[in-house]
Structure formats: C-alpha cells, structure tokens
Amino acid sequence: MALTDRTDSSQKAQWWRSLDHVSLSCVGALIALGYILMLAASPAVAHRIGASRNMFILKQVVFLTLAGAVVVITSRLTPRMIGRIAVMGGIVALGATFLTLVHGMEIKGARRWIALPLMSVQPSEFLKPCFAVVTGLLLSLRHTLRLSNGWRFPGRIVACGVYIVIAALLQAQPDIGMLSVISMVFITQLFIDGLPIVVFGMLVSAALGAFGVAYLVFDHVHSRVQRFLHPDVGDHYQIDTSMRAFGNGGLLGRGPGEGRVKDLLPDAHADFVFSVAGEEYGFVMCLFIIAIFTVLVFSTLNRLLEEKKPYIILSASGLITGFGLQAFVNMGSSLHLIPTKGMTLPFISYGGSSALSVALTIGMVLALTRHRMEAGPFTPEPSPMETAPRLTTSSSKDRI
C-alpha cells in the first residue's frame, strides 16, 4: 500500500497510520514463508496419498490469500465490533465444537473436525480468538459495570463458567493440546487482571495437576510423554526423521528443493513444516522464523504498554498469548524439546481452519492495538463505536 499524506483524513488513511506496521510486516513475511515452504513440503505428501502433486499447494494459496484478506478486513474494525464478532463467533464455534462430538470426523481417536465439500473444519480453532476476546470483555466489565444493587459485575465468575464449558467440550473430543493453550490464555488474562499471587499460584498448580491426570487417563497423552522421556519406548519415527532433517540442513541448508529427509515425514506439510525449513534453508532460516514470531509478539506487548483500557489490554494479551504458544508448541515439538502435539505453525503450516483462525486472531490484535488519535484539524471526531471501557471509570454508561 502506498504511503498516505499526513493531512489525509480519510478512514483508509487513518487506519493505515494507526496500524502496527511492524506486526503487519511480520504477518506478510510469515505468509510468504508459508507459500515457499509449502512448495517444498507438500509434493511428497500428496504423492504418498495418491493425490495430485500440486493439490496442497493450490489449496494453501487459496487459504493464505483468504487469511491475508481476513487480517486486513478485521484490522479495520473498532474494538466494539471486535467484541460483537467474538461473542457471535464464539457461540457458533461452541455449537460447532459440540457438533463434532455427534457428527464429527474421527481421526487418530479424536473427533475434532466437521467434513465440508472442499475441506474439513476444526471449530475449536476459532474458539481460541473468540474466547480470548470474550474473556477480556467479561473481565473488563468487572471494572466498569455496576449492577443496580451497587455490586460490581461478576466478570471473573462468568468468565470461569465460559471456560469450564469450553474445557468440558475439548476434553470430550479429546483435544488436550488445545485445552492447554486455552487454559494458559485464561490464566494469563486472570494474572493481568490483578488476580492475587496466591490464587494465581493455586491455578498454576491446578493446571499442572490436570496435566498429571491427563497423563494417567488419556492413552495418547501417556504415550507421547513416555516417548518423549524414554527413547526406547514406542514409535519415534516422526521425531527421529524430524531431527535428521535438521541435521541434514546444517547451518545454511541443502538449498531450495534439495531436501531429501523431508520426503519421509508423513506430516511435513503440517505439523513438521519447521523441519522442512531446517533441512532446505538451514539453522539460519529457523532463527529467522523464530525471530519473526518473537518480534510480532513483543511488538504487540509494547503497544499494550501505552494502553489504559482494560478490555483492550486483556483481550489483546490473551490473543497474542495464544498465538505465541501455538508457534512455540509446533517448533518445540519439531525440535523434540517438548512431547509431540499436532498443532500447526501459524501462517506456515498447511490447513484452512488454522490459517483463517490465526488470521482472525492477528486481525483482532491489529484492530485492538491501533493508535486512536485525538480529534484535530485533520482528524475527525471518533465514532461512538470507537469507545471502550477505561480502568478509571466505574460508571455503567462507559461500556463497550
């Protein structure tokens, strides 16, 4: 997009000037890497399943194009619109997630997907951004909304109720990885909201205890942890092949299209696309990818340091926490730093649900962290839709 005149007061110009250009540039870089790495990773996988060589590439071009459009369109929305979309989208995603338990596709013992004509959709992917914003809204109303009897709105209690419903659905699928990410997002938001340290410590302890229960109850969790801790237990084919790919790439990689170990990875286009980057482009490319995710996360947190509205702080911090955790889990499992978990690398791994849900997440982050300037000669008065609750306000009139 061309640079706009500093005196241009159009909505398009104001949107561009108020946007976090660092984060937007990181998103563009990740989408470009998604195209490049899909060209390297997907042909062998398509050949293995008897599909057209370019099937995954062509689908991913469509997915990433739509993802880019979702980022731009969502980033132009106001905080109030983001809240409304999160509430409505959360209700739809919650209903669709429940539907997977009845009519969902069963893959590797889990029911997480709904089959559509051209693709399968994982509704729980869209629960992550919607949950983060809804929780941020509920927690912020605790500061700004007083009930008729003078009591504050019980935002934490309502948010905990929403979390329990989502956790029950994810446990029933089961999707322990998604449940872990959503739990960490919620705990982070509660900490930022001022939860007492003692209670925060109890929540962290409860989360660790819940993981221990999952280890004892769910066979797939037990198997993955055992394989992570004991190299002589179970099947290590995928992680061993992943580590061979990194070793084969070395510092600078084998070169575009020259990787050979990647052809042996069953999920090279999805869960282990980071390994493909390591083999073909080397350690330097892996550091570059990590740097992009790090810059995007810290750029968002830096913008939030200047923010005073609890709704924006809580929602954006929850969104970026989930985004960063997803990237960490994918790269960490590829490098055998944590037990393997089927979680995509944002904007890079193959997948329509993943690409669109991550695009919605970053679009919401960009919308919430935009600099809203005061009215002046070249900046018109903000719309009432631009308002959001402030921490210092206790009036029920100052709402989203």
WOKAPE-V221397 format. One line per field, one symbol per residue. ss: DSSP state (h for helix, s for strand, l for the rest). A space follows every 50 residues. Layout:
BEGIN
ss=???
END
This chain:
BEGIN
ss=llllllllllhhhhhhhhllhhhhhhhhhhhhhhhhhhhhhhhhhhhhll llllhhhhhhhhhhhhhhhhhhhhhlllhhhhhhhhhhhhhhhhhhhhhh hhhlsssllssssssllllssllhhhhhhhhhhhhhhhhhhhhhlsllll lsllhhhhhhhhhhhhhhhhhhhllhhhhhhhhhhhhhhhhhllllhhhh hhhhhhhhhhhhhhhhhlhhhhhhhhhhhlllllllhhhhhhhhhhhhhl llllllllllhhhhllllllllhhhhhhhhhhhhhhhhhhhhhhhhhhhh hhhhlllllhhhhhhhhhhhhhhhhhhhhhhhhhllllllllllllllll lhhhhhhhhhhhhhhhhhlllllllsllsllllhhhllllllllllllll
END
